[in-house]
Amino acid sequence: MAGYDPCMEYYVEAYLNTGEVQEALHARTNTNWLACPRTSVPFHYTPGPVSVVPTIRRLVERGLSIWVYSGDLDSTCSITSTRYSVKDLNLPVTTPWRAWYTPDFEVGGYVQQYEGGFTFASVRGAGHLVPSYQPERALVLLYSFLKGRLPPG
């Protein structure tokens, strides 16, 4: 996978465990920071909502431009699950599912726009961390979002 480095977490750990970085971040300096804990120690967190659909629906109703994207190789949050959630919004389609392209004229993924400013896009060849797997394609989506228009078709 171009752009993805499977050893990335080790670089992050080395960086975050540098005294100078810890001081700049105002982090505890007597802690060995990990990118992702590899222990059986239980995490202490409060689970979020079962579905983000009601939250997205409220944001769209308030006029916010919302974009959701999924890497088509994401095994954590599959594109199929994301599409089911998008379907649950029950928004009318304004631009049917179509390919979008990178500046090199490669298919970057597919996109569909809905009434109210909601957009769903897929990113071809990307896993869960889309910008790590496909940085150029992620940048095309970001620029398109910031410009308020769909990626090139």
NORQUIBEL-V510726 format. One line per field, one symbol per residue. ss: DSSP state (h for helix, s for strand, l for the rest). Layout:
BEGIN
ss: ???
END
This chain:
BEGIN
ss: lllllllhhhhhhhhhllhhhhhhllllllllllllllllllllllllllllhhhhhhhhhllllsssssslllllllhhhhhhhhhhllllssssssssslllllsssssssslllssssssllllllhhhhlhhhhhhhhhhhhhllllll
END
